[in-house]
Amino acid sequence: MKQLSFVFLAAGLAACGGGSAPVVPAPPQAQSALGVHHSLVYVSDHTNSLIDVFDLQGRLRYTLTGGVNKPAGLFVDASHNLWVANPGANDVLVFPRGSKMPSETLSDTNAPNDVTVCHDGTAFVADSLNLGGVAVYPPGHTNPTRRLIARQSNAGGIEFYVTCDDAGNIFATGLIGLSPFAATVAWRRARESGYYLLQPTATSESGLKATAARTLLITTYDAPSQPALEEFNEAGKSLGRGIHTGGSDLWGDIALNARQNVVFGVDTPQDMIVARKWPGGELVRTYTNANLKQPEGVAIDPGD
């Protein structure tokens, strides 16, 4: 499995607060009283095969274990469903908000590493082994109906992370070609015929996310080999905005909140999630607990 840090943008700067206090687990009565209107931070724990669920203040509220096996990338859709790329069980799980058991399971035997859902409800899964590419699941389908392949030198590729913009264009990072090389690729309108390769400056094997402004945030390295998050247009041209993310590894699995002003990043070597302002980069808060090992995905449910 791809073992890089993951990020997600928060549900609002004011809601996140300005401190970096350690996580304090909530008491059992707080867990049972958790309402559906609360904002939640989901973190996949790959080693322990579970999903930790925090509130925005960093308190651990509960965990999800039903069907979870070596989870990777996460995504929360517009209906507040949590999608879990679940490579240990060769599937993708869908948890309704507040449920501890999945309501739907998508079959995927190609090591699913990340998942996203477009506005029309179609799910796209980045596959990191075997057939590779991006598996496409229209609403109501539990098996892929087709696959987006990064054609390069008459060969396909494997994808690690995937995102969808408001127009239904699909973007992914991974390895492509006969002699595999890192690349960021795209398919216009989610069509195989719309495939193209982004400029080399946008190359990454790590996380990316489409923004409401039709730009891309991509985790990459800034000179001198400094882990960073940078903004590009959809052709892969740098727009000159970025932050150093710190830590010893690239972030992954990134996403934006409604205000697009806070970013949550998984620092895998330190087993924690780090929240920073975007585009300023100032530290907002860290999220962890004593049992968190090898976090690989993070997602935010902004609440109602």
C-alpha positions in Angstrom: 0.0 0.0 0.0 1.0 3.6 -0.6 2.1 4.8 2.8 2.2 8.6 2.6 0.6 11.3 4.8 -3.0 12.3 4.1 -4.8 15.6 4.3 -8.2 17.1 4.3 -9.4 20.7 4.5 -11.4 21.6 7.5 -15.0 22.6 8.0 -14.2 26.2 8.8 -11.3 28.2 10.4 -13.4 29.5 13.2 -14.7 26.1 14.1 -11.3 24.6 14.2 -9.9 27.0 16.8 -6.4 28.3 17.0 -4.6 26.0 19.4 -2.5 22.8 19.0 -3.7 21.2 22.3 -3.3 17.4 22.5 -6.3 15.2 21.9 -8.4 14.3 25.0 -10.7 11.4 24.5 -14.4 12.3 25.2 -16.1 10.5 28.0 -18.6 7.7 27.1 -21.6 9.9 27.8 -20.3 12.5 25.3 -19.9 9.7 22.7 -23.5 8.5 23.2 -24.9 12.1 23.1 -23.1 13.0 19.8 -25.6 14.7 17.5 -25.8 14.5 13.7 -25.2 18.2 13.4 -21.6 18.0 14.8 -18.6 18.4 12.5 -16.5 15.3 12.5 -12.9 14.4 11.6 -12.4 10.8 10.3 -9.0 9.2 10.4 -8.1 5.8 9.0 -5.8 3.7 11.2 -4.2 1.3 8.7 -2.3 -0.8 11.3 -5.2 -1.3 13.7 -7.9 -1.6 11.0 -10.3 1.0 12.3 -11.5 4.5 11.7 -11.1 7.1 14.5 -13.8 9.7 14.7 -12.8 13.0 16.4 -14.7 16.3 16.9 -13.0 19.4 15.5 -11.7 20.3 19.0 -9.6 17.0 18.8 -11.6 14.8 21.2 -11.9 11.2 20.2 -15.7 10.4 20.0 -15.8 6.8 18.8 -14.3 4.3 16.4 -15.7 2.4 13.3 -14.6 -1.2 12.9 -17.5 -2.9 11.0 -15.9 -4.4 7.9 -12.8 -2.2 8.2 -9.6 -4.0 7.1 -6.3 -2.0 6.6 -8.2 1.2 5.5 -6.6 3.8 3.3 -8.1 6.9 1.7 -11.4 8.5 2.9 -14.1 10.8 1.5 -17.3 12.4 2.8 -20.0 13.0 0.2 -22.7 15.7 0.0 -25.1 13.4 1.9 -22.6 13.0 4.8 -21.8 9.4 3.9 -18.2 8.3 4.7 -16.5 6.3 1.9 -13.6 4.1 2.9 -11.0 2.6 0.5 -10.6 -0.7 2.3 -7.7 -2.7 0.6 -7.4 -5.3 3.3 -10.9 -6.6 2.3 -10.7 -5.7 -1.4 -13.6 -3.4 -1.2 -14.9 0.2 -0.6 -17.2 0.7 2.4 -20.0 3.3 2.7 -21.0 4.4 6.2 -24.0 6.7 6.7 -23.4 9.5 9.2 -23.8 8.2 12.8 -23.8 4.5 11.7 -21.1 2.1 13.0 -21.9 -0.4 10.2 -21.6 0.1 6.4 -24.8 0.4 4.4 -23.1 -0.5 1.1 -20.0 -2.4 0.0 -18.3 -1.9 -3.4 -16.2 -4.8 -4.7 -12.6 -3.9 -5.8 -9.8 -6.5 -6.0 -7.2 -4.1 -7.3 -6.0 -2.7 -3.9 -8.2 0.4 -3.6 -6.1 3.3 -2.2 -8.4 6.3 -2.4 -12.0 7.2 -3.3 -14.0 10.3 -4.4 -17.6 10.9 -5.4 -18.7 13.4 -8.0 -21.8 15.6 -7.8 -23.9 13.1 -9.8 -23.1 10.4 -7.2 -20.6 8.4 -9.3 -17.8 7.0 -7.2 -14.2 6.9 -8.6 -11.7 4.6 -6.9 -7.9 4.8 -7.3 -6.5 1.3 -7.7 -2.8 0.7 -6.8 -2.3 -2.9 -8.0 -3.3 -5.4 -10.8 -5.6 -3.6 -13.3 -4.7 -0.2 -11.8 -6.3 3.0 -13.1 -9.5 4.4 -11.7 -12.5 2.2 -11.3 -15.9 3.8 -12.0 -19.1 3.0 -10.0 -22.3 4.8 -11.1 -24.9 5.2 -8.4 -26.4 1.8 -7.4 -23.5 -0.3 -8.8 -21.4 -2.4 -6.5 -19.0 -3.5 -9.2 -17.2 -1.1 -11.6 -18.9 -0.5 -15.0 -15.7 0.8 -16.6 -12.2 1.9 -15.8 -10.1 5.0 -16.6 -6.6 4.1 -17.6 -3.6 6.4 -17.9 -2.4 5.4 -21.3 1.3 6.2 -21.8 3.8 4.4 -24.1 1.1 1.9 -24.9 0.9 0.9 -21.2 -1.4 1.8 -18.3 -0.6 2.7 -14.8 -1.5 2.5 -11.1 -3.2 5.3 -9.3 -2.8 6.3 -5.6 -5.1 9.3 -5.2 -8.1 10.7 -7.0 -10.3 13.8 -7.1 -13.2 15.2 -9.0 -14.0 18.8 -9.9 -17.4 20.5 -10.2 -17.4 19.8 -13.9 -16.9 16.1 -13.5 -13.3 16.1 -14.6 -11.2 13.4 -12.9 -7.6 13.8 -11.7 -5.2 11.2 -10.2 -1.6 10.8 -9.1 0.4 7.6 -9.5 2.9 5.7 -11.7 2.4 5.3 -15.4 4.2 3.9 -18.5 6.3 0.8 -19.3 9.2 2.1 -17.2 7.0 3.5 -14.5 7.3 7.2 -13.6 5.4 9.4 -11.3 2.7 11.6 -12.9 -0.5 13.5 -12.4 -3.1 12.6 -15.0 -6.6 13.6 -15.9 -9.7 12.5 -17.8 -12.0 15.3 -19.1 -15.6 14.7 -18.2 -14.5 11.3 -16.8 -14.1 9.9 -20.3 -11.3 7.7 -21.4 -11.0 9.7 -24.6 -10.4 12.8 -22.5 -7.2 11.5 -21.0 -4.2 13.9 -20.7 -1.0 14.3 -18.7 -0.5 17.3 -16.5 2.7 19.4 -16.8 5.8 17.9 -15.0 5.7 20.7 -12.4 2.6 19.1 -11.0 4.0 15.6 -10.8 3.2 13.7 -7.6 2.5 10.2 -6.2 0.6 11.7 -3.3 -2.6 13.6 -2.6 -4.5 16.1 -4.7 -7.8 17.8 -4.5 -9.9 19.9 -6.9 -11.0 23.3 -5.6 -14.2 25.3 -6.2 -12.0 27.8 -8.2 -11.2 25.0 -10.7 -7.7 24.7 -9.5 -5.8 21.8 -7.9 -4.0 21.5 -4.6 -1.3 18.9 -4.9 1.2 17.6 -2.4 4.7 17.8 -3.8 8.2 18.8 -2.9 9.5 22.4 -2.9 13.2 23.2 -3.1 15.2 22.0 -1.4 13.2 18.7 -1.1 10.8 20.4 1.3 7.4 18.7 1.7 4.8 21.1 0.5 1.3 21.7 -0.7 1.0 23.8 -3.9 -1.8 25.2 -6.1 -1.9 24.5 -9.8 -4.3 25.1 -12.7 -5.9 22.1 -14.3 -3.2 21.9 -16.9 -0.6 21.6 -14.2 0.8 25.1 -14.2 1.8 26.4 -10.8 -0.2 29.4 -9.6 2.4 30.6 -7.1 0.6 29.7 -3.9 1.8 27.0 -1.5 2.8 26.2 2.0 5.6 24.1 3.6 3.9 21.2 5.4 6.7 20.2 7.7 7.4 16.7 8.8 9.5 14.1 7.1 7.1 12.9 4.4 4.6 14.3 1.8 1.0 14.7 2.8 -1.7 12.6 1.0 -5.5 12.4 0.6 -6.2 16.1 0.7 -9.6 17.9 0.5 -11.2 21.3 0.9 -13.8 22.6 3.3 -16.5 25.0 2.2 -14.4 28.1 3.1 -11.2 26.5 1.8 -9.0 28.1 4.5 -7.8 25.2 6.7 -6.0 22.0 5.7 -5.7 18.8 7.7 -2.7 16.7 6.8 -1.7 13.2 8.0 1.9 13.1 9.3 2.4 9.3 9.1 5.9 9.1 10.7 4.5 10.9 13.8 1.1 9.1 13.8 -0.8 12.4 13.8 -3.0 14.7 11.8 -1.8 18.3 11.5 -4.3 21.2 10.7 -2.8 24.3 9.0 -4.3 27.4 7.6 -4.5 27.7 3.8 -2.8 29.5 2.2 -0.9 30.9 5.2 0.4 27.6 6.6 0.1 28.6 10.3 -0.5 25.7 12.7 -4.1 25.3 13.9 -4.2 22.1 15.8 -2.9 18.5 15.9 -5.0 15.3 16.2 -3.7 12.0 17.6 -4.3 9.4 20.3 -2.2 6.8 22.1 -3.3 4.0 19.8 -3.2 5.7 16.4 -0.7 3.8 14.2 0.0 4.5 10.5 -2.8 6.9 9.6 -3.5 6.8 5.9 -6.6 8.8 5.3 -8.5 11.8 6.7 -11.9 13.3 5.8 -14.1 16.0 7.3 -17.9 15.9 7.7 -18.8 19.6 8.1 -22.1 18.9 9.8 -25.4 20.5 8.8 
